[in-house]
């Protein structure tokens, strides 16, 4: 079984994430895509605004009507920084040898692969599905393969439509009470409003 892995803070999850998962599933012939909300991402400076349980619930609501999309909480409550290699080791043990793992990421993230923990082991455990989106065609592949030679033959490019949605902008809009329609699934928009998510960001700006 071919299984895609889409990690992120999902703070909040939005239609861009679903579009990426759809493109990966179609072009790489995946049977499933696992959405894996991170607890404490190592390479991100700021803590997520919503709690991990709130982000898990938003993802659950976002994918509830999408066959083949599943949520996995393997990283959610892991103490300390989140490392992709640890997640892949756990998933490989849990899913067994018949599961072929495909890690979905953007070109910007691919360029940092040499900074990951044990990138060679990551590439032993999975193939990489890299999103090719407008404005990213100047990626220096030759330099990338010089830095991470183990990636040779382990990378597949996926063409995904550009969905102009920013989680940062969504949090600002939610704090301002603006509608989120057309940017997040309706169930997620309702949840954000009901839970009063991201209101602390408005309060922080007011105090400053």
TORFI-278226 format. One record per atom (N, C-alpha, C, CB): residue in three letters; x, y, z. Coordinates in pm, whole numbers, plus 32768, in hexadecimal, padded with zeros to 4 digits. Atoms other than C-alpha are relative to their C-alpha. Glycine has a CB too. Example, Ala and Ser with C-alpha at 12.3 -4.5 7.8 and 13.67 -1.06 7.14 Angstrom:
BEGIN
ALA80597F898000;ALA84CE7E3E830C;ALA805A80788000;ALA7F9D8003807D;SER7FAE7F897FFA;SER85577F9682CA;SER7FB3806D8049;SER8029802E7F72;
This chain:
BEGIN
UNK80547F888000;UNK800080008000;UNK8058807D8000;UNK7FA18000807A;UNK7FB87F818007;UNK808081597FA3;UNK7FBA8066805A;UNK800880337F6E;UNK803A7FA77F9C;UNK804B824B80C2;UNK804D80848002;UNK80017FBF808C;UNK7FC47F7C7FF9;UNK808C83C080B6;UNK7FFD8036808D;UNK7FBA80607FA2;UNK7FF77FC27F7B;UNK80F4848681E9;UNK800780967FEC;UNK807D7FCB8050;UNK80027F6F8008;UNK809785F48204;UNK80058038808E;UNK7F8080347FB5;UNK7FEF7FC97F7B;UNK81228694833D;UNK7FF580977FFE;UNK80857FD7803B;UNK80087F6F7FF5;UNK80FF87F583BC;UNK7FC480288085;UNK7FAE803B7F8E;UNK80417FD27F86;UNK808488CD84D7;UNK7F6980067FEE;UNK8035808A8028;UNK80907FF5801C;UNK7F2F88F7842C;UNK7FBE80628061;UNK7FBC7F748009;UNK80287F9A7F9D;UNK7EF68A3884EF;UNK7FCA807E7FBC;UNK80788024805B;UNK805A8074800D;UNK7DF38A3A8458;UNK80187FB57F7D;UNK7F6E802E8008;UNK8004804A807E;UNK7DCB892E834F;UNK7FAA804F7F9E;UNK7FC97F6F8015;UNK804D7FB28061;UNK7D4D89CA820B;UNK7FF67FB67F7B;UNK8040808B7FEC;UNK80198044807F;UNK7CE5897980A7;UNK807F7FE77FB1;UNK7FA180527FAC;UNK7F80801A8041;UNK7E4D8994802F;UNK80377F788027;UNK8064806C8023;UNK7FD080837FD2;UNK7EA688648103;UNK7FB37F907FBA;UNK7FF17FF4809A;UNK805080678041;UNK7D85879D8070;UNK80227FF47F6D;UNK7F6A801E8011;UNK7FD98001808D;UNK7DEA88017F0F;UNK80837FB57FEB;UNK800C808E7FCB;UNK7F8080468007;UNK7F4C87867F4D;UNK7FEB7F69800E;UNK80608033806E;UNK8019808E7FE9;UNK7ECE86397FD3;UNK7FBB7FC17F87;UNK7FAC7FEB807E;UNK804680338077;UNK7DE4860F7EA8;UNK80627FEB7F8C;UNK7F9180627FD4;UNK7FA08009806E;UNK7EFE86547DAF;UNK80607F8B8016;UNK804F80837FF2;UNK7FA4806E7FE1;UNK7FEB85627E5E;UNK7FBC7F797FEE;UNK8036800E808F;UNK8047807F800A;UNK7EE684517E73;UNK7FEA7FD97F6E;UNK7F7980088049;UNK801E801C808C;UNK7E8E846F7D02;UNK807F7FDF7FB1;UNK7FBA80787FC2;UNK7F8A800E8056;UNK7FEA84937C6B;UNK80607F93802D;UNK804980847FFA;UNK7FA780697FCE;UNK80A5839F7D4B;UNK7FB67F7D8019;UNK8045802E8081;UNK8051807A7FF1;UNK7F8982A07D50;UNK80017FCD808F;UNK80337F937FA1;UNK800480247F72;UNK7F6682A37EC9;UNK7F777FC98025;UNK8022807A8058;UNK807F80337FCC;UNK7E5E81D57F7B;UNK7FCE80548076;UNK800F7F6E802B;UNK80257FB07F8A;UNK7E6682B180B2;UNK80608075800E;UNK80017FAA8082;UNK7FAA7F937FD5;UNK7EEB83FD812A;UNK7FE780178094;UNK7FE580837FAD;UNK80097FE77F70;UNK7F358425829C;UNK80248091801F;UNK805E7F9F804E;UNK7FE47F787FCF;UNK7F1A8585832A;UNK80387FF2808D;UNK7F7E805B7FFD;UNK7FBD80117F7F;UNK800C859A844E;UNK801F8089803D;UNK80837FAC7FF0;UNK7FE47F807FBD;UNK7FEE86D68524;UNK80787FF3805D;UNK7F858031804E;UNK7F8680027FAE;UNK8139872885CB;UNK7FE48034808C;UNK806F80537FBE;UNK80087FCB7F79;UNK815E875B873D;UNK8056807D800C;UNK802B7F978065;UNK7FA07F927FF6;UNK829788348749;UNK80647FF37F8D;UNK804A8001808B;UNK7FA6800D8074;UNK8338885785EF;UNK808A803B801E;UNK7FC380447F85;UNK7F787FD67FDC;UNK84B388728610;UNK802B807D7FB7;UNK80627F917FE5;UNK7FCB7F938051;UNK84F2896984F5;UNK7FA4807B7FFD;UNK80177FD07F75;UNK80567F8A7FF7;UNK83DA8A5D854F;UNK801C80458084;UNK7F6A7FDA7FF3;UNK7FDC7FB57F88;UNK84278B728645;UNK7F898013805F;UNK803880877FD8;UNK80737FDD7FAC;UNK82C88BCA86BE;UNK7FAD7F848021;UNK7FA980697FB9;UNK805C806A7FD9;UNK81E18AE3877D;UNK7F7C80137FB5;UNK7FE98000809A;UNK80837FF2803E;UNK80958A9886D0;UNK7FA0804D805A;UNK7FC67F777FDF;UNK805F7FB27FB2;UNK7F7B8B80873B;UNK7F937FA8803C;UNK7FC0806C7FA9;UNK8065805C7FCE;UNK7E758A6E875C;UNK80447F8A8045;UNK7FA37FCE7F8D;UNK7FC780747FBB;UNK7EAE894A8847;UNK80067F897FA2;UNK7FAD7FDF807E;UNK7FF380758055;UNK7F1087FB87B8;UNK7F7B7FB77FF3;UNK806A7FA28038;UNK808280448008;UNK7DB9876A880E;UNK7FA0804E7FA5;UNK7FC37FF0808D;UNK80537FB0805A;UNK7D0D888C875D;UNK80297FEC7F6F;UNK800780948024;UNK7FD180148088;UNK7DE7885B862B;UNK7FDD7F747FCD;UNK809780167FF8;UNK802D80878025;UNK7D9C86E5862A;UNK7F6C80017FDA;UNK80197F9E8073;UNK808F7FFB801C;UNK7C2987318635;UNK7FE4804A7F7D;UNK7FB580448074;UNK80147FB9807E;UNK7C42882E8519;UNK80217FA87F88;UNK8054807F7FFC;UNK7FDD805B806D;UNK7CF1872E843E;UNK7F957F947FF1;UNK80897FBF8019;UNK806980678006;UNK7BEF86268498;UNK7F8480357FB8;UNK7FDA7FD1808F;UNK80747FC48041;UNK7AD887118430;UNK8019801A7F6C;UNK7FDB80828045;UNK7FDF7FDD808A;UNK7B8D877682F1;UNK7FFB7F877FA3;UNK8089803F7FFA;UNK7FF280758057;UNK7BBC8613826F;UNK7F8D7F9E800B;UNK80817FBA801F;UNK806880627FE1;UNK7A7C857082E8;UNK7FB27FD27F83;UNK7FA0803B8065;UNK804980258079;UNK79E1856F818B;UNK805C7FDA7F8C;UNK7FA680727FD5;UNK7F9E80218068;UNK7B1D850A80CE;UNK802D7F6F800F;UNK807A805F8007;UNK7FD3808C7FF9;UNK7B4283928093;UNK80967FF67FE4;UNK7FB17FA97F9B;UNK7F7180128012;UNK7CAB832780B6;UNK8055805D8054;UNK802380127F72;UNK7FB77FA77FA7;UNK7D0D8445819C;UNK7FE97FD28090;UNK7FD380947FED;UNK800980297F73;UNK7D5983E48305;UNK8055805D8055;UNK802E7F6D8013;UNK7FB17FB17FA2;UNK7DE084938438;UNK80517FA28057;UNK7FA6805C8057;UNK7FA680517FAC;UNK7F04840D8503;UNK803A805B806B;UNK80727FBC7FAA;UNK7FD17FAC7F90;UNK7F618495865C;UNK80887FD48036;UNK7F997FFF8070;UNK7F81803A7FD4;UNK80B583EC866A;UNK8062806A8032;UNK803F7FB37F8E;UNK7FA47F957FD6;UNK816A853C8691;UNK7FC2805D8068;UNK802C80507F88;UNK80487F997FB7;UNK806185FD874D;UNK802D80118090;UNK7F6E7FE27FFD;UNK7FE07FF87F70;UNK80BD85A988B3;UNK808D7FCC801E;UNK7F997FB18051;UNK7F76802A7FEB;UNK822785448880;UNK804C80718046;UNK80457FDA7F79;UNK7FB87F967FB9;UNK82FE8605897B;UNK807A802F7FB2;UNK80297FD08089;UNK7F8B7FC98042;UNK840A86EB88F4;UNK7FE980197F6D;UNK80747FA48011;UNK800D7FE0808E;UNK844F874D878C;UNK7FD77F877FAD;UNK808480377FCB;UNK802D8068805B;UNK83B286868671;UNK80687FE67F94;UNK7F7980267FC1;UNK7FA180268068;UNK84A085C8858C;UNK7FBC7FA07FA0;UNK80807FC0803D;UNK804080538065;UNK842385348445;UNK80327F718004;UNK8016803B7F76;UNK7FC980878001;UNK850D840A845D;UNK7FC27FAA806D;UNK809880048011;UNK803E804C7F94;UNK847783A185AC;UNK7F727FD67FDA;UNK7FFE80528082;UNK8087801F802D;UNK831A83B48519;UNK80017F917F98;UNK7FBC807D7FC7;UNK7FF880678068;UNK838082E483EB;UNK80237F78803A;UNK806680287F96;UNK7FDD807F7FBF;UNK842081DA84C7;UNK7F847FC48044;UNK807280158068;UNK807880307FBC;UNK82E181C08598;UNK7F977FD17F9C;UNK7FC5806E8058;UNK806580268063;UNK81FE81BA8468;UNK80267F807FB8;UNK7FEB80707F9C;UNK7FD380788045;UNK82D180B483B8;UNK7FE87F848055;UNK8094800C7FDB;UNK801680717FA6;UNK82BF7FD284E8;UNK7F6B7FE1800F;UNK803F801C808A;UNK809080117FEB;UNK814A800C8511;UNK7FBA7FCA7F84;UNK7FC180858029;UNK80468024807C;UNK80E47FE483A3;UNK80367F837FBF;UNK800880717F9F;UNK7FC8807B8035;UNK81CD7EC7834D;UNK804480107F79;UNK7F957F997FF4;UNK7FAB7FF88078;UNK82A67E758220;UNK7FB380137F7E;UNK80537F847FF6;UNK804D7FEF807C;UNK818A7E848122;UNK7FDC80927FE6;UNK7F827FAB8004;UNK80207F728010;UNK81617FFC8156;UNK8075804A7FC1;UNK7FDB803F8088;UNK7F9C7FAA8041;UNK821F80DD8067;UNK7FE080908025;UNK80007FEC7F64;UNK80197F7B7FCB;UNK82418233810A;UNK8033806C7FA1;UNK804080108089;UNK7FDF7F8E8055;UNK824583788045;UNK7FED807F8053;UNK7FA880037F7E;UNK80067F867FAE;UNK829784B88102;UNK7FEB80787FA4;UNK808380118054;UNK80277F8F8055;UNK81F085EC806A;UNK803B8080803A;UNK7F65800B7FF4;UNK7FC27F847FD0;UNK82AD8735807F;UNK801080627F8D;UNK808A7FE38040;UNK7FEC7F998063;UNK82E9887C7FCB;UNK8093800E7FDA;UNK7FCB80828033;UNK7F777FE9802C;UNK841C88E87F0C;UNK8051804A806B;UNK800180507F7E;UNK7FB97FB37F9A;UNK847489DD8023;UNK80307FA58070;UNK7FA6806F8038;UNK7FDA805F7F97;UNK847988C18120;UNK806A7F9F7FCC;UNK7F857FB38032;UNK7F9D805B803A;UNK853887DC8034;UNK808B803D8006;UNK7FDB7FDF7F6F;UNK7F7F7FBD7FFD;UNK864E88DD8028;UNK80447FFD8087;UNK7FF0808C7FD6;UNK7FC8800A7F79;UNK867D88AF81A0;UNK80187F70802B;UNK7FA580458062;UNK7FF9808D7FDB;UNK868D87348195;UNK80837FDC8045;UNK7FED7FA97F86;UNK7F7F80207FC3;UNK87FD873081EE;UNK8008802B8092;UNK807080417FB2;UNK80047FD47F74;UNK87A387DC8338;UNK7FAB7FA58057;UNK7FCB808D8007;UNK8055805B7FB4;UNK86B486C7839E;UNK80557F9E8050;UNK7FA17FB47FA2;UNK7FBF806C7FB6;UNK870D85BD849B;UNK80037F847FA8;UNK7FB57FE48087;UNK7FEC807C804B;UNK879B848C83E3;UNK7FB880007F79;UNK7FD07F8B8052;UNK80457FFD8082;UNK872F84ED8280;UNK80147F807FAF;UNK803080767FB0;UNK7FEA807C804A;UNK87CB83AF81F5;UNK7F9E7F94802B;UNK80907FCF8015;UNK806180637FD2;UNK86EE82D882D2;UNK7F7280247FD4;UNK80057FF38099;UNK80827FD38034;UNK85C083AB8271;UNK7FEB7FCA7F73;UNK7FF7809A8001;UNK800B802A808C;UNK860683578106;UNK7FFF7F697FF0;UNK8071803B7FB0;UNK800D80918001;UNK862A81E68158;UNK7F727FD58021;UNK80627FC18063;UNK808580257FCE;UNK84D481E681FD;UNK7F8E802F7FA6;UNK7FED80388089;UNK806D7FCB8052;UNK841082AC80FB;UNK8037803D7F7F;UNK7FAF8069804E;UNK7FE47FAD8073;UNK840983517FA8;UNK7FC9808B801C;UNK7FC27FC27F7E;UNK802D7F777FEC;UNK83D684C87F90;UNK7FA9802B7F8B;UNK80798060800F;UNK80587FC38064;UNK82B285667ED5;UNK800D8097800E;UNK7F6A7FD18010;UNK7FDF7F727FF6;UNK831C86CB7E8B;UNK7F9F80517FAA;UNK8092801B7FD4;UNK80637FAE8045;UNK821E87D47E2B;UNK804480647FA3;UNK7FA880498064;UNK7FD07FA08064;UNK826888967CEE;UNK7F9280677FEC;UNK80277FB87F79;UNK80647F968009;UNK81AD89DE7D06;UNK803B807B7FBD;UNK7FCA8024808B;UNK7FCD7F878043;UNK81C68B2B7C4C;UNK8062804D8057;UNK7F8C805B7FD9;UNK7F9C7FB37FB7;UNK82F98BF37CAE;UNK806F7FAE803C;UNK7FBF804D806B;UNK7F9C80567FC2;UNK83C58AC67D1B;UNK804F7FB07F99;UNK7FBC7FA18061;UNK7FBE804C8068;UNK844B8A4F7BCC;UNK809780147FFE;UNK7FC780247F7B;UNK7F707FE68002;UNK85A68ADD7C13;UNK804B7FB0806A;UNK801A80948014;UNK7FBE80547F9B;UNK85F589D17D16;UNK807F7FC47FC5;UNK7FA07F908032;UNK7F7F8030802F;UNK8763896C7CF6;UNK800E7F6B8022;UNK80748052803F;UNK7FFE808F7FE8;UNK874887F47CD3;UNK808E7FC9800A;UNK7FB57FB77F91;UNK7F7780327FFE;UNK88B887BC7C8C;UNK804080188088;UNK805480427F92;UNK7FC77FE17F7C;UNK891E886A7DCD;UNK7FBF7FAC806D;UNK7FEF8096801F;UNK804780517F9D;UNK881287B17E90;UNK80397F728005;UNK7F6A7FFC7FE2;UNK7FCE80898002;UNK8890865C7E1D;UNK80927FF7802C;UNK7FF07FC57F75;UNK7F777FFD7FCB;UNK89F586C37E6E;UNK7FFD7FFB8099;UNK804B807F7FD0;UNK800A7FFC7F6D;UNK8989870B7FD6;UNK7FC47F808038;UNK7FAD8078802C;UNK804780787FCE;UNK88A585DB7FF8;UNK80007F987F91;UNK7F6C8023802C;UNK7FF28060806D;UNK892384CF7F0C;UNK7FA17F8A800F;UNK808F7FCE7FF9;UNK805A80707FE9;UNK884183CA7FAC;UNK7F7680177FC4;UNK7FF37FE58094;UNK80837FE08039;UNK8717847D7F10;UNK7FF47FD67F6E;UNK7FE68095800D;UNK8004802B808C;UNK877684047DB4;UNK7F9E7F8B7FF0;UNK808E7FD77FCF;UNK806180698019;UNK865283377D30;UNK7F937FF38069;UNK80457F807FF4;UNK806280097F93;UNK8583837A7E69;UNK7FA180778002;UNK80487FF68086;UNK80527F868004;UNK84D484BD7DFF;UNK7FA47FFC7F87;UNK8059807E7FFC;UNK80627FF4806C;UNK839884E17D30;UNK7FBE80888009;UNK7F957F8E8007;UNK803D7F7B8001;UNK831186337CC7;UNK7F6A7FF47FE5;UNK8043805A7F95;UNK80917FFC800C;UNK819D86737CEE;UNK7FD6808E7FDC;UNK7FBA7FCF8083;UNK80327F7D8027;UNK80F087937C3D;UNK7F7F801D804A;UNK7FEB80087F66;UNK80767FDC7FB1;UNK7FFB883A7D28;UNK7FD3808C7FDB;UNK801D7FF68097;UNK80317F79801D;UNK7F1A89647CDE;UNK8023805F8072;UNK7F687FFF7FE8;UNK7FE27F9C7F9C;UNK7F718AA47D91;UNK7F7F802D8043;UNK804B80797FC2;UNK80737FD27FB1;UNK7E6E8AE37EA2;UNK8034806C805D;UNK7FBC7F898050;UNK7FC77F8C7FBA;UNK7EB48C3D7F29;UNK7FBE80138088;UNK7FF080807FAB;UNK80347FF87F77;UNK7E658C018097;UNK80767FFF805F;UNK7F9E7F89801F;UNK7F947FF67F9E;UNK7F478C6481B8;UNK7FC77FE8808B;UNK8047808B7FF8;UNK802E80187F77;UNK7F1E8BD98317;UNK8010807D8055;UNK804E7F8B803E;UNK7FEB7F837FB6;UNK7FAD8D1E83A0;UNK7F8E80617FE5;UNK808680417FDA;UNK806D7FA68024;UNK7EA78DE782E3;UNK7F7B7FCD8036;UNK7FF780107F67;UNK807B80387FC8;UNK7D948CF88350;UNK7FF4801E8095;UNK7FFB7F697FE9;UNK80057FE17F71;UNK7DF28D2D84BC;UNK7FDE80948016;UNK80867FDE8043;UNK80207F727FF6;UNK7DE78EA68486;UNK7F6D80197FE4;UNK805780527F9F;UNK808C7FEF8023;UNK7C948E8F83E0;UNK7FA47FCC806F;UNK7FE17FB97F7D;UNK805180377F92;UNK7C0C8DB184F5;UNK8000805D8078;UNK80337F758029;UNK7FF67FA37F8F;UNK7C8A8EA585FC;UNK7FAD807D7FE9;UNK809280278019;UNK804C7F888021;UNK7BDF8FC28544;UNK7F6C7FE27FEB;UNK803880417F83;UNK808B80248013;UNK7A998F028529;UNK7FD57FFB7F6F;UNK7FA9805E804A;UNK801F8005808E;UNK7AAE8EF283AE;UNK7FDB7F727FD6;UNK807680357FAC;UNK80288086802D;UNK7A0D8DCF82F1;UNK80757FB57FC0;UNK7F8C80097F9D;UNK7F9580548037;UNK7AF18CAE828F;UNK7FCE7FA97F8D;UNK803A7FA7806E;UNK803D8050806A;UNK7A088C218184;UNK805880007F84;UNK7F7480347FDD;UNK7FB1800D807A;UNK7AB88B9F804F;UNK80947FEB8018;UNK7FED80777FAD;UNK7F7380137FDF;UNK7C028B778107;UNK80167F868058;UNK8036807C8045;UNK7FFC80787FAD;UNK7BBA8A668206;UNK7F7C7FB67FEC;UNK801880248098;UNK808080488006;UNK7AB289528205;UNK7F9B80408060;UNK80147F6B8022;UNK80687FBE7FB0;UNK796689CF8290;UNK80017FD18091;UNK7F777FE77FC3;UNK800180367F78;UNK797888E883BD;UNK8073803A8053;UNK80097F677FFE;UNK7F8E7FC57FBA;UNK7ACF89778416;UNK7FE480918023;UNK807F7FF67FAB;UNK80237F757FE5;UNK7A528ADD83F7;UNK7FA0800A8077;UNK7FC080417F83;UNK805F80017F90;UNK79328A8C84E3;UNK80487FE18083;UNK7F907F987FE8;UNK7FB580257F87;UNK7A1E89E785DC;UNK805680738032;UNK80597F867FE4;UNK7FAB7F8F7FD8;UNK7B0D8B1085DC;UNK7FAB806B8043;UNK8049803C7F85;UNK80587F997FC6;UNK79EB8BFC861F;UNK7FCA7FD38088;UNK7F8B801F7FA1;UNK803A80327F83;UNK794D8B21872D;UNK80667FFB8071;UNK7FC57F777FEA;UNK7F98800C7F9B;UNK7A978AEC87E1;UNK80448086801F;UNK80677F9D7FD3;UNK7FBE7F7F7FEC;UNK7AFF8C5A87C6;UNK80957FF97FE6;UNK7FE68032808C;UNK7F708011801A;UNK7C4C8BED8732;UNK803C807F7FC5;UNK80177F897FA1;UNK7FAD7F938033;UNK7D578CF186E9;UNK7FD6808A8033;UNK7FFD80017F6A;UNK80267F7F7FC7;UNK7CAA8E0087B3;UNK8070803D8052;UNK7F847FF08056;UNK7F907FCB7FB1;UNK7DE28E1F888A;UNK805D80507FA9;UNK804C7F8E8045;UNK7FA97FB28059;UNK7E9B8E9F8758;UNK7FCC808F7FF3;UNK80097FBD7F75;UNK803B7F7A8004;UNK7DA78FC28741;UNK801B80498082;UNK7F6A7FF87FE5;UNK7FE97FC27F7D;UNK7DCB900288B6;UNK8091802C800D;UNK7FDB7F9E8070;UNK7F727FDD7FFA;UNK7F468FFE8893;UNK801E807F7FB2;UNK80557F8E7FCB;UNK7FE97F898050;UNK7F3D9103877E;UNK7FC4807A8044;UNK7FC57FEF7F74;UNK80407F907FBB;UNK7E4E91DC8847;UNK8057802F8074;UNK7F747FD88032;UNK7FAF7FDD7F8C;UNK7F2D91CE8979;UNK808080487FD6;UNK80237F848051;UNK7F837FC1802D;UNK805E922E88AE;UNK7FEA808B7FC8;UNK80437FA97F97;
